[in-house]
Amino acid sequence: MAFLADIGKAKLRHVPAEDLRDRSAANVALSGADVLEDEAERWKYFFDAGCRGWMDALAGHTFRSTFVDLPREDAAAIVDHWEARLQARQAGDVEREAALLEAATASLQGLRGRLDDAVRVESEASPAGRAFVKLSTRSPKDSGKALERAAAAYRARLEKEESPPDDNRRWKILSEEVTQAGAVATGADALELLLDSERVYEDLEYALRGPKTHRDGAGAGAAQAYDMSVVARAWDPRLTLSSEFRGIAWGGGLTCLCQYFHPLFFPELLDLKETIEKDCLSLFAQPAVSSAVAALGGNCIVDFAWL
């Protein structure tokens, strides 16, 4: 604070105009290209890595799934809703936001019906009577409504704890509730999550736009093959926080393996480390898995469920 008080006492030296060197402008010479040379290749890789691309090859090594058609017009309706809702939210127009959701839901009745069928099939195969719904790329786990439900469930569970839980226990409870909040029982539940997720918006907008081909950010659009789906999977209670692992494949080999929920500590896993590693490496070595990894150039993320 003494330093700040002394600033007013500083004496500035006059600099002649001809000696001024203004460097406040951005140095655009250091900026990279707005359109990368391999932009189209990156776009293709992102969508090829979705479960639609490897499901048939890995059907014997992954969870059962039911795919739901997602036509371009339905994807566009979800994208348009998100962008309009964002404007309404920024303006603080709650009524407008509610009206947009009602209109989008009405326009997507066909998708809701298809989701109902898929969720029913997968829920019947689930011991919990629930299903997990995602795009063929990413899931709507960032849905604000789902997170609100998770927060409420988290607070309710904390109240039932016999003694104040430590930070690790708190994070476990929160992570469990966030995961559980993604379980759905109807097509309406699934559609609610899809319309409430920025991740879903990002993936669908990217799929519809295509890779950037111009410096103004315009995409290839219809010139690129659109191939997006929604996927319903039977909710499996065996898949717990401590049983999910993420692997990094590079050059065709499994180079890294870690907990999916890496901030959490599971003491029960300490003595199982070698067994888990051995089992994951064994699965990775299966011809079907190796072939699927090779189809992505040998470099990708591989998630494991150790059950």
C-alpha positions in Angstrom: 0.0 0.0 0.0 3.0 2.3 0.7 4.1 1.7 -2.9 0.7 2.8 -4.2 0.7 5.9 -2.1 4.1 6.9 -3.6 2.9 6.6 -7.2 1.4 10.1 -7.1 4.9 11.5 -6.2 6.5 10.1 -9.3 7.9 12.6 -11.9 7.4 11.7 -15.5 10.0 12.7 -18.1 8.8 14.4 -21.3 9.5 12.4 -24.4 9.6 14.2 -27.8 7.0 13.0 -30.3 9.7 11.8 -32.7 11.0 9.5 -30.0 7.7 7.8 -29.2 7.5 4.1 -29.9 4.0 2.9 -29.4 3.9 -0.9 -28.9 0.3 -1.3 -27.6 -1.1 -2.7 -30.8 -1.3 -6.5 -31.2 1.6 -8.1 -33.1 -0.4 -9.9 -35.7 2.7 -11.3 -37.2 2.8 -13.8 -34.3 -0.8 -15.1 -34.9 -1.3 -18.4 -36.5 -3.6 -19.2 -39.5 -7.3 -19.0 -38.9 -7.8 -22.1 -41.0 -5.4 -24.9 -40.3 -4.1 -26.9 -43.2 -5.5 -30.1 -41.7 -8.8 -28.7 -40.5 -10.9 -31.1 -42.6 -8.8 -34.0 -41.3 -9.3 -32.9 -37.7 -13.0 -32.6 -38.3 -13.2 -36.1 -39.8 -11.2 -37.6 -37.0 -13.4 -36.1 -34.3 -16.6 -37.6 -35.7 -15.0 -40.9 -36.8 -13.9 -41.4 -33.1 -17.6 -41.3 -32.1 -19.2 -44.6 -31.0 -21.0 -44.9 -34.4 -17.6 -45.5 -36.0 -16.5 -48.3 -33.8 -19.6 -49.9 -32.3 -19.9 -52.8 -34.7 -16.2 -53.7 -34.4 -16.3 -53.6 -30.5 -19.8 -54.9 -29.9 -18.4 -57.9 -28.0 -16.2 -55.7 -25.8 -18.5 -52.7 -24.9 -21.9 -52.0 -23.4 -25.1 -52.7 -25.4 -26.4 -49.7 -27.3 -29.4 -48.5 -29.3 -28.9 -45.9 -31.9 -31.5 -43.2 -32.6 -31.6 -41.3 -35.9 -30.8 -37.6 -35.6 -31.6 -35.9 -38.9 -29.9 -32.7 -39.9 -33.2 -30.8 -39.3 -33.4 -32.1 -35.7 -29.8 -31.2 -35.0 -30.4 -27.7 -36.4 -33.4 -27.3 -34.2 -31.3 -28.1 -31.1 -28.5 -25.7 -32.2 -31.0 -22.9 -33.0 -32.6 -23.4 -29.6 -29.3 -23.2 -27.7 -28.3 -20.0 -29.5 -31.7 -18.3 -29.0 -31.8 -19.4 -25.4 -28.3 -18.0 -24.8 -29.5 -14.6 -26.1 -32.6 -14.7 -23.9 -30.6 -15.7 -20.8 -28.0 -12.9 -21.4 -31.0 -10.5 -21.6 -32.5 -11.9 -18.4 -35.7 -12.8 -20.3 -37.0 -15.8 -18.3 -40.3 -15.9 -20.1 -38.6 -15.9 -23.5 -36.3 -18.7 -22.4 -39.3 -20.8 -21.3 -41.1 -20.1 -24.6 -38.1 -21.2 -26.6 -37.9 -24.5 -24.7 -41.6 -25.2 -25.3 -41.3 -24.4 -29.0 -38.1 -26.6 -29.4 -39.7 -29.5 -27.5 -42.8 -29.3 -29.7 -40.7 -29.2 -32.9 -38.8 -32.3 -31.8 -41.7 -34.6 -31.0 -40.5 -37.1 -33.6 -37.1 -37.3 -32.0 -38.8 -37.6 -28.6 -40.8 -40.6 -29.8 -37.7 -42.3 -31.2 -35.9 -41.6 -27.9 -38.8 -43.1 -26.0 -38.5 -46.3 -27.9 -34.7 -46.6 -27.4 -34.8 -45.6 -23.7 -37.6 -48.2 -23.1 -35.6 -51.0 -24.7 -32.4 -50.1 -22.8 -34.2 -49.5 -19.5 -35.7 -52.9 -19.7 -32.2 -54.4 -19.9 -31.0 -52.3 -16.9 -31.2 -53.6 -13.3 -31.9 -50.0 -12.4 -34.6 -49.5 -15.0 -32.8 -46.5 -16.4 -30.7 -45.6 -19.5 -27.8 -43.3 -20.3 -28.3 -41.1 -23.4 -25.6 -39.3 -25.4 -24.7 -38.2 -28.8 -22.5 -40.5 -30.9 -19.7 -38.1 -29.9 -20.2 -36.7 -26.4 -22.7 -36.8 -23.5 -24.9 -34.0 -22.0 -23.3 -34.4 -18.6 -22.9 -30.6 -18.4 -26.7 -30.0 -18.4 -27.5 -27.3 -15.9 -30.8 -29.0 -14.9 -29.0 -32.3 -14.3 -26.4 -30.5 -12.2 -29.1 -28.8 -10.2 -30.6 -32.1 -9.4 -27.2 -33.5 -8.5 -26.5 -30.6 -6.1 -29.8 -31.1 -4.3 -29.2 -34.9 -3.9 -25.7 -34.1 -2.7 -26.9 -31.8 0.0 -29.5 -34.3 1.1 -26.9 -37.1 1.4 -24.6 -34.8 3.4 -27.4 -34.3 5.9 -27.7 -38.0 6.4 -24.0 -38.6 7.1 -23.4 -39.6 10.7 -20.3 -37.5 11.0 -18.9 -34.6 8.8 -17.3 -36.3 5.8 -13.7 -35.4 4.7 -13.1 -33.7 1.4 -12.5 -37.0 -0.5 -15.8 -38.4 0.7 -17.6 -35.2 -0.2 -16.2 -35.3 -3.8 -17.2 -39.0 -4.1 -20.8 -38.2 -3.1 -21.0 -35.3 -5.5 -19.5 -37.3 -8.3 -21.9 -40.1 -7.7 -24.9 -37.8 -7.8 -23.7 -36.0 -10.9 -23.3 -39.3 -12.7 -26.7 -40.5 -11.4 -28.3 -37.3 -12.7 -27.6 -38.4 -16.2 -29.9 -41.5 -15.9 -33.2 -41.1 -17.8 -36.4 -43.1 -17.8 -38.2 -41.5 -20.8 -37.6 -39.9 -24.1 -38.7 -36.6 -22.6 -36.0 -36.8 -19.9 -33.4 -37.5 -22.6 -34.6 -34.6 -24.8 -34.4 -32.3 -21.8 -30.8 -33.1 -21.3 -29.9 -32.7 -25.0 -31.5 -29.3 -25.2 -29.7 -28.2 -22.0 -26.1 -29.1 -22.9 -23.5 -26.9 -24.3 -21.4 -30.0 -25.2 -24.3 -31.2 -27.3 -24.7 -27.8 -28.9 -21.0 -27.6 -29.7 -20.8 -31.0 -31.4 -24.0 -30.6 -33.4 -23.0 -27.1 -34.5 -19.6 -28.4 -35.6 -21.2 -31.4 -37.4 -23.6 -29.1 -39.3 -21.0 -26.4 -40.1 -18.2 -28.7 -41.1 -14.5 -27.7 -40.9 -13.6 -24.1 -41.4 -12.6 -23.4 -44.9 -12.5 -19.6 -44.8 -10.8 -17.0 -42.6 -14.2 -15.6 -41.6 -15.0 -18.9 -39.9 -17.4 -20.2 -42.5 -17.6 -24.0 -42.7 -18.0 -26.5 -45.5 -21.5 -27.3 -44.3 -23.3 -29.6 -46.7 -20.1 -30.4 -48.5 -19.2 -32.6 -45.5 -20.9 -35.9 -44.6 -23.2 -35.4 -41.7 -23.5 -38.6 -39.6 -24.7 -37.9 -36.1 -26.9 -40.1 -33.9 -28.2 -40.2 -30.3 -27.2 -43.4 -28.4 -29.1 -45.0 -25.5 -27.3 -47.5 -23.3 -28.7 -49.6 -20.4 -27.7 -48.1 -17.1 -25.3 -50.5 -15.4 -25.0 -50.1 -11.6 -21.8 -52.1 -11.7 -20.0 -49.1 -13.3 -19.0 -47.2 -10.2 -16.6 -44.3 -9.8 -13.7 -46.6 -8.9 -14.3 -48.9 -11.9 -13.8 -46.4 -14.7 -10.3 -45.9 -16.2 -9.1 -43.8 -19.1 -6.3 -45.0 -21.4 -4.3 -43.0 -23.9 -3.3 -44.8 -27.1 -0.4 -43.5 -29.1 1.3 -45.1 -32.0 -1.0 -48.1 -31.6 0.1 -48.8 -28.1 -1.5 -48.1 -24.7 0.9 -45.6 -23.2 -1.1 -44.3 -20.2 -3.8 -45.6 -17.9 -5.4 -43.6 -15.1 -8.6 -43.3 -13.0 -11.4 -41.6 -15.0 -12.3 -39.8 -11.8 -8.6 -38.9 -11.1 -9.1 -36.3 -8.3 -10.6 -39.0 -6.1 -8.8 -41.4 -3.8 -9.9 -45.1 -3.6 -7.8 -46.9 -1.1 -9.4 -50.2 -2.1 -7.6 -49.9 -5.5 -4.1 -49.8 -4.1 -3.6 -53.6 -3.9 -5.4 -54.0 -7.3 -3.2 -51.8 -9.4 -1.3 -54.6 -11.1 -4.5 -56.6 -11.7 -6.3 -53.7 -13.2 -3.4 -52.8 -15.5 -3.1 -56.4 -16.6 -6.8 -56.7 -17.4 -6.9 -53.5 -19.3 -3.8 -54.4 -21.3 -5.3 -57.8 -22.1 -8.5 -56.2 -23.4 -6.5 -53.6 -25.4 -4.6 -56.5 -27.1 -7.8 -58.0 -28.4 -7.7 -58.0 -32.3 -11.0 -56.1 -32.4 -9.7 -53.3 -30.1 -6.4 -53.1 -31.9 -8.2 -52.8 -35.2 -10.5 -50.1 -34.0 -7.5 -48.1 -32.6 -5.6 -48.6 -35.8 -8.6 -47.2 -37.8 -8.1 -43.9 -35.9 -4.5 -43.7 -36.8 -3.3 -45.5 -33.6 -3.9 -42.3 -31.5 -7.0 -42.0 -29.4 -8.6 -42.2 -26.0 -9.8 -45.6 -24.8 -12.1 -45.8 -21.7 -12.2 -49.0 -19.7 -14.8 -50.4 -17.4 -13.2 -52.8 -14.9 -16.1 -54.9 -13.7 
